[in-house]
């Protein structure tokens, strides 16, 4: 049962990482495309694409940092309860 729970938790992390990377890139690229089509340029798509990639990377960094902190807190509580 514990192995299945770990598998589902890992699958959730992978899904969250993918969503946190794809959504900012997609939204910024779409916004850049709209601006470029209105202004008849080709610069804003590239700039906003990279801005979305940076935002996605930042989101993943924050998510990974939070999950590592939660995982360490859970491991610490498990070891302290086993010691008693």
matplotlib code that plots the C-alpha trace (Angstrom):
import matplotlib.pyplot as plt

x = [0.0, 2.8, 4.5, 1.3, 1.0, 4.5, 3.8, 0.7, 2.6, 5.4, 2.9, 1.3, 4.7, 5.4, 2.0, 2.5, 5.9, 4.6, 1.6, 3.8, 6.1, 3.7, 1.0, 3.3, 5.1, 1.8, 0.1, 3.1, 3.6, -0.1, 0.0, 3.2, 1.5, -1.5, 0.7, 2.8, -0.2, -1.7, 1.5, 2.8, 6.1, 7.9, 9.7, 7.2, 6.5, 10.2, 10.6, 7.4, 8.2, 11.5, 9.8, 7.3, 10.1, 11.8, 8.5, 7.9, 11.4, 10.8, 7.5, 9.2, 12.0, 9.5, 7.4, 10.4, 11.7, 8.4, 8.1, 11.6, 10.8, 7.5, 9.3, 12.0, 9.4, 7.5, 10.7, 11.6, 8.2, 8.4, 11.8, 10.8, 7.6, 9.6, 12.0, 9.3]
y = [0.0, 2.4, 1.7, 2.6, 5.8, 6.8, 6.1, 8.3, 11.0, 10.9, 11.0, 14.1, 15.9, 15.2, 16.5, 19.6, 20.2, 19.9, 22.2, 24.8, 24.8, 24.6, 27.1, 30.2, 29.4, 28.9, 32.0, 34.3, 32.9, 33.4, 36.9, 37.6, 36.2, 38.5, 41.6, 40.7, 40.2, 43.5, 45.5, 43.5, 42.7, 39.5, 40.5, 40.2, 36.5, 35.6, 37.9, 36.7, 33.1, 33.4, 35.4, 32.5, 29.9, 31.9, 32.2, 28.4, 27.7, 29.9, 28.1, 24.7, 26.0, 27.2, 24.0, 21.8, 23.8, 23.6, 19.9, 19.2, 21.2, 19.2, 15.9, 16.7, 17.7, 14.4, 12.4, 14.2, 13.6, 9.9, 9.4, 11.2, 9.1, 5.9, 6.9, 7.1]
z = [0.0, 0.8, -2.5, -4.3, -2.3, -3.2, -6.9, -6.9, -5.1, -7.7, -10.5, -8.9, -8.7, -12.3, -13.4, -11.3, -12.7, -16.3, -15.7, -13.9, -16.9, -19.8, -18.7, -18.4, -21.7, -23.5, -22.1, -22.7, -26.2, -27.1, -25.7, -27.8, -30.9, -30.4, -29.9, -32.9, -35.1, -34.0, -34.4, -37.4, -35.7, -34.8, -31.6, -28.8, -29.4, -28.8, -25.8, -24.1, -24.9, -23.0, -20.2, -19.9, -19.8, -17.0, -15.1, -15.5, -14.2, -11.2, -10.5, -10.6, -8.3, -5.8, -6.0, -5.6, -2.7, -0.9, -1.5, -0.3, 2.9, 3.4, 2.7, 5.3, 7.8, 7.3, 7.6, 10.8, 12.4, 11.4, 13.0, 16.2, 16.6, 16.1, 18.8, 21.4]

ax = plt.figure().add_subplot(projection="3d")
ax.plot(x, y, z, "-o")
ax.set_aspect("equal")
plt.show()
